[in-house]
Amino acid sequence: MYAKDQKLGFWRKLKDFLIGATVYSAIKDLEEKRMFTEYGLMLAVLGDMLGYPVSTYYRFRLLPFWLARIEAGKHYLLREKDVTEKLKES
């Protein structure tokens, strides 16, 4: 069984290496775009909590999906932005 575990470990490491060498940056970019989209929608739904006046049409339908992420979203939207972060976004 030890040899089988080593063989599986080798294939796992090879798979991780190939993913990292080929598509890792694309995956990270997509995760970042997903996060920005999610926080934008959260701002549209929960904007009153942060001082932005928004419509209440979709608010109660989307609120149950974001209850667990409200604190993280508030932290991201209210944190100070650095000049280098602004350069990275453009």
Secondary structure as GFF3:
##gff-version 3
##sequence-region A 1 90
A	DSSP	alpha_helix	2	22	.	.	.	ID=ss1
A	DSSP	alpha_helix	24	50	.	.	.	ID=ss2
A	DSSP	alpha_helix	59	66	.	.	.	ID=ss3
A	DSSP	three_ten_helix	67	69	.	.	.	ID=ss4
A	DSSP	alpha_helix	70	78	.	.	.	ID=ss5
A	DSSP	alpha_helix	83	89	.	.	.	ID=ss6
###
